[in-house]
Amino acid sequence: MPQNPQPIVIIGAGGIVSDAHLPAYKKAGFNVVGITNRTRARAEKLAAEWGIPNAYDTVADAVANAPANAVYDITIMPEKFVETLEQLPDGCGVLIQKPMGDYFWQSKEILEVCRRKKLAAAINCQLRFAPYVSAARDMIAQGLIGQLYDMEVRVTLTTPWELFPFVMVHPRLEIQYHSIHYIDLMRSFLGDPKSVMAKTLKHPAKELSSSRSTILFDYGDTMHAVINTNHDHAFGPHNQESFIKWEGTKGAIKARMGLLMDYPHGVPDKFEYCLLEEGKAPEWKEITLQGSWFPDAFIGTMSSLMRYKGGETDVLPTHVEDVIKTMAVVESAYQSSDNGGVLIADKLNDLQ
């Protein structure tokens, strides 16, 4: 947590703000001093509900009336990021909702603005700060599970995309707006992959651009890193899954992401680990953790920005300079999906 939290100005008043940002900031004791939205009525509604003293008509009004040390929380759609960033004070702190652009050319434009204006800019890749991720990171850093050689994310459930009307019509739905969380998470543990192989797919009875993906990362000949998502598993909760798993030479960790199951209600998270002991059968143990992905991880992204901007640390984990690499992996995954794999027919033609 920051020693001296800065006041927050929120730009955008969509569902994620009321569901996660504002609950997180209230829990952390952060001071939200203003909010603006393209429809003022929405900003005024959230201001009234959450005790925010000021609602503004425009970004320019919000900036003009903000304290000099304010940090900005941008929660609008990516195509509006550049024009919004241009209106912020040079050198200010800003937390930008993921994704960092819908296409890599947009990501590069966002990075250019942040560099030119010398912004302390981070992307809200908040899964990195979920309690079960932090716990796993700590155990791995201590060497408790030995050398990490396998990391898997698996999501098999029904996602109510209709709750996100602006997102569900996107031509790059699944990877760009969901699996991007896991791509960024993989990078935070394993670094940048050499290459990526991916396929993202439609459901035959739905109009969504994509709802299932498999993404495989190349980290050499010992590290297995894979993401498998299926948002179309409409067969009840019995065989639904939502987990992250880490395996190492001395043990393993498995974390259930309860938020995604029966969304938005969710089910309890679950954090388990197994440490190998010579002469003993493997035994899984469970730890109860405080908090969850929503809203607690949103405290983490904002806290890290405030600490960085306040000079308490020189590390900003989700800095735009880092997340641009996540966006490069996302773009490469789409390129891989579009281009396809090695054609089997070419091999069979050699037999004729």
C-alpha positions in Angstrom: 0.0 0.0 0.0 1.2 3.6 -0.7 2.4 5.6 2.3 0.8 8.8 0.8 -2.1 7.9 -1.5 -2.8 10.5 -4.2 -6.3 11.6 -5.1 -8.0 9.8 -8.0 -9.9 11.2 -10.9 -11.9 8.6 -12.9 -12.5 9.0 -16.6 -15.4 6.7 -17.6 -18.3 5.4 -15.5 -19.1 1.9 -17.0 -19.9 -1.3 -15.2 -16.3 -2.2 -14.3 -16.0 1.1 -12.4 -19.0 0.3 -10.1 -18.3 -3.4 -9.9 -14.5 -3.3 -9.2 -12.7 0.1 -9.3 -14.9 2.0 -6.7 -15.3 -1.0 -4.3 -11.5 -1.5 -4.4 -10.7 2.1 -3.8 -13.3 2.3 -0.9 -11.8 -0.8 0.7 -8.3 0.6 0.3 -9.3 4.0 1.7 -8.3 5.9 -1.5 -9.8 9.3 -2.2 -11.7 9.6 -5.5 -12.2 13.3 -6.0 -13.8 13.4 -9.4 -15.4 11.4 -12.2 -16.4 12.2 -15.8 -18.2 10.2 -18.5 -19.5 10.8 -22.0 -23.0 10.9 -20.5 -22.8 13.1 -17.4 -25.9 11.4 -15.9 -23.9 8.2 -15.5 -21.1 10.0 -13.8 -23.5 11.8 -11.5 -25.2 8.5 -10.6 -21.9 6.9 -9.5 -20.8 10.1 -7.7 -24.0 10.0 -5.7 -23.7 6.3 -4.9 -20.0 6.4 -3.9 -19.7 9.9 -2.3 -17.5 11.3 -5.1 -17.7 15.1 -4.6 -17.4 16.2 -8.3 -18.9 15.0 -11.6 -17.7 16.6 -14.8 -19.0 17.1 -18.3 -15.6 16.5 -20.0 -12.1 15.2 -19.5 -10.9 18.8 -19.9 -13.1 19.9 -17.0 -12.0 17.1 -14.9 -8.3 17.8 -15.5 -8.8 21.6 -15.0 -10.3 21.0 -11.6 -8.1 18.1 -10.4 -5.5 18.5 -7.7 -1.9 18.9 -9.0 -0.9 15.5 -7.7 -4.0 13.6 -8.9 -3.6 10.2 -10.6 -6.1 9.4 -13.4 -8.0 6.1 -13.9 -9.1 5.7 -17.5 -11.9 3.1 -18.0 -13.2 4.0 -21.5 -12.9 1.9 -24.7 -9.4 1.6 -26.2 -10.1 3.7 -29.4 -10.5 6.7 -27.1 -7.3 6.2 -25.1 -5.0 8.4 -27.3 -7.2 11.5 -27.4 -7.8 11.2 -23.7 -4.2 10.8 -22.8 -3.4 13.9 -24.8 -5.6 15.9 -22.5 -3.8 14.8 -19.3 -1.1 16.9 -17.6 2.4 16.0 -18.7 4.2 13.8 -16.2 1.0 12.7 -14.3 0.2 9.2 -13.1 -2.4 7.3 -15.1 -3.9 3.8 -14.9 -5.3 2.7 -18.2 -7.9 -0.1 -18.5 -6.8 -3.1 -20.5 -6.4 -3.9 -23.3 -3.7 -1.5 -24.4 -5.4 -0.9 -27.7 -7.5 -3.2 -29.8 -4.7 -3.7 -32.4 -1.0 -3.5 -32.1 -0.8 -0.3 -34.1 -3.0 1.3 -31.5 -0.8 -0.1 -28.7 2.2 1.6 -30.3 0.3 4.9 -30.6 -0.6 4.7 -26.9 3.0 4.0 -26.0 4.2 6.9 -28.1 1.8 9.4 -26.3 2.9 8.1 -22.9 6.6 8.5 -23.8 6.2 11.9 -25.3 4.2 13.3 -22.4 6.5 11.4 -19.9 3.4 9.9 -18.2 3.8 7.4 -15.3 1.5 5.1 -17.2 0.3 1.6 -16.2 -2.2 -0.8 -17.8 -4.8 -2.3 -15.4 -3.7 -5.9 -15.8 -5.0 -6.6 -12.4 -5.0 -10.5 -12.5 -1.3 -10.2 -11.6 -2.4 -8.9 -8.2 -5.2 -11.4 -7.4 -4.5 -12.9 -3.9 -4.0 -16.5 -5.3 -1.5 -15.2 -7.8 0.4 -13.2 -5.2 0.5 -16.3 -3.0 1.7 -18.5 -5.8 4.4 -15.9 -6.8 5.6 -15.8 -3.2 5.9 -19.6 -2.9 7.7 -19.9 -6.2 10.1 -17.1 -5.3 10.9 -18.9 -2.1 11.8 -22.0 -4.2 9.1 -24.1 -2.4 8.0 -25.9 -5.6 11.5 -26.0 -7.1 12.1 -25.2 -10.8 8.9 -24.2 -12.5 8.4 -26.3 -15.7 4.7 -26.2 -16.4 2.1 -23.4 -16.2 -1.5 -23.9 -17.4 -4.7 -21.8 -17.4 -7.9 -23.6 -18.1 -11.4 -22.0 -18.3 -14.4 -24.2 -19.2 -17.7 -22.5 -18.4 -20.5 -20.3 -19.6 -19.6 -16.6 -19.9 -22.6 -14.1 -20.0 -21.1 -11.9 -22.7 -24.4 -10.0 -22.8 -23.4 -8.2 -19.7 -20.7 -6.5 -21.8 -22.6 -5.2 -24.8 -19.7 -3.0 -26.1 -17.3 -6.0 -25.8 -19.4 -8.8 -27.1 -19.7 -7.3 -30.6 -15.9 -6.9 -30.9 -14.2 -8.6 -33.8 -11.4 -9.8 -31.5 -13.5 -10.9 -28.5 -11.9 -13.9 -26.8 -8.2 -13.3 -26.8 -8.3 -9.5 -26.9 -10.8 -9.1 -24.0 -10.4 -12.3 -22.0 -7.3 -14.5 -22.6 -5.2 -11.3 -22.6 -5.4 -11.6 -18.8 -3.7 -15.0 -18.9 -1.1 -14.0 -21.6 -0.1 -11.1 -19.4 0.0 -13.4 -16.3 2.2 -16.0 -18.2 4.7 -13.2 -19.1 4.8 -12.0 -15.5 6.0 -15.4 -14.3 7.9 -16.7 -17.3 9.1 -13.7 -19.2 8.7 -13.1 -22.9 8.1 -16.3 -25.0 10.2 -17.0 -28.1 7.0 -17.5 -30.2 3.3 -18.3 -29.8 0.9 -20.7 -31.5 -2.8 -20.1 -31.2 -6.2 -20.8 -32.6 -9.3 -18.9 -31.6 -12.7 -20.2 -32.6 -16.4 -19.3 -33.0 -19.4 -21.2 -31.7 -21.5 -22.5 -34.7 -24.8 -21.2 -33.2 -23.6 -17.8 -31.9 -22.7 -14.6 -33.6 -19.7 -13.9 -31.4 -16.5 -13.4 -33.2 -14.8 -16.0 -30.9 -15.5 -17.8 -27.7 -12.8 -20.5 -27.4 -9.1 -20.3 -27.7 -5.9 -22.5 -27.3 -2.7 -20.6 -26.9 0.7 -22.4 -26.6 3.9 -20.5 -25.8 7.4 -21.5 -26.8 9.7 -21.1 -23.8 12.2 -23.8 -24.8 12.2 -27.6 -24.5 11.3 -28.0 -20.8 8.7 -25.2 -20.1 5.1 -26.1 -21.0 2.9 -23.1 -21.0 -0.7 -23.2 -22.3 -4.0 -21.4 -22.1 -7.2 -23.3 -22.9 -10.5 -21.4 -22.8 -14.1 -22.5 -23.6 -16.8 -20.0 -22.8 -19.5 -22.2 -24.4 -19.7 -25.0 -21.8 -23.4 -24.7 -21.1 -23.9 -28.0 -19.4 -24.2 -27.0 -15.8 -21.6 -26.6 -13.1 -20.6 -30.2 -12.7 -17.6 -30.2 -15.1 -16.9 -26.5 -15.2 -13.4 -25.4 -14.6 -11.5 -22.2 -13.9 -8.0 -22.5 -12.7 -4.3 -21.6 -12.9 -1.8 -24.4 -12.2 1.9 -24.2 -11.6 4.1 -27.3 -11.5 7.7 -27.5 -10.4 10.3 -30.1 -9.7 9.5 -30.0 -5.9 5.8 -29.3 -5.9 2.7 -27.8 -7.5 0.1 -25.1 -6.9 -3.5 -24.9 -8.2 -5.7 -21.9 -7.8 -9.4 -21.8 -8.7 -10.6 -18.5 -10.1 -14.0 -18.6 -8.5 -15.1 -15.2 -10.0 -15.5 -16.6 -13.5 -17.8 -19.5 -12.5 -21.5 -18.5 -12.3 -20.4 -14.9 -13.2 -21.1 -12.3 -11.9 -22.0 -14.1 -8.7 -18.9 -16.3 -8.6 -18.1 -19.2 -6.4 -15.4 -19.3 -3.7 -11.7 -19.2 -4.8 -9.6 -22.2 -3.8 -5.8 -22.2 -3.3 -4.1 -25.6 -3.0 -0.5 -26.7 -3.0 1.5 -30.0 -2.9 5.1 -30.2 -1.8 7.0 -33.4 -2.5 8.6 -35.0 0.5 10.9 -38.0 0.2 9.3 -41.2 1.5 5.8 -39.7 1.7 2.9 -39.9 -0.7 2.0 -36.6 -2.3 -0.6 -34.6 -0.3 -2.5 -31.6 -1.3 -3.2 -28.9 1.3 -5.5 -25.9 1.1 -4.9 -22.4 2.3 -7.7 -19.8 2.8 -6.7 -16.5 1.4 -8.1 -13.0 2.1 -9.8 -11.2 -0.8 -10.3 -12.2 -4.5 -9.7 -11.0 -8.0 -12.6 -8.5 -7.8 -12.2 -6.1 -6.2 -8.9 -6.7 -4.3 -6.6 -7.0 -7.3 -7.7 -3.6 -8.4 -6.2 -2.2 -5.2 -2.9 -3.8 -6.3 -2.7 -2.0 -9.7 -3.6 1.4 -8.3 -1.4 1.0 -5.3 1.6 0.1 -7.5 1.0 3.2 -9.6 0.7 5.5 -6.5 3.9 4.1 -5.0 5.8 4.5 -8.3 4.5 8.0 -8.8 5.2 8.9 -5.2 8.8 7.8 -5.4 8.3 4.9 -3.0 9.5 2.4 -5.6 11.2 2.4 -8.9 9.2 -0.7 -10.1 5.9 -0.4 -11.9 4.9 -3.9 -12.8 2.3 -3.1 -15.4 4.1 -0.1 -16.9 3.1 0.5 -20.5 6.7 -0.3 -21.4 6.1 -3.8 -20.1 2.5 -4.4 -21.2 3.4 -3.4 -24.8 5.1 -6.8 -24.9 1.9 -8.5 -23.8 0.2 -6.8 -26.7 2.9 -8.1 -29.0 2.1 -11.6 -27.9 -1.7 -11.0 -28.3 -1.1 -9.7 -31.9 1.2 -12.7 -32.6 -1.5 -15.1 -31.3 -4.1 -13.6 -33.8 -1.5 -13.8 -36.6 -0.9 -17.5 -35.7 -4.6 -18.2 -35.6 -5.2 -16.5 -39.0 -2.3 -18.2 -40.7 -2.9 -21.7 -39.5 -0.5 -24.6 -39.0 1.6 -26.8 -41.2 -0.6 -28.3 -44.0 -0.9 -32.1 -43.7 -1.9 -32.3 -47.4 1.6 -31.2 -48.3 3.0 -34.3 -46.6 0.5 -36.6 -48.2 1.1 -35.2 -51.7 4.6 -36.5 -51.4 3.2 -40.0 -51.4 1.6 -39.7 -54.7 
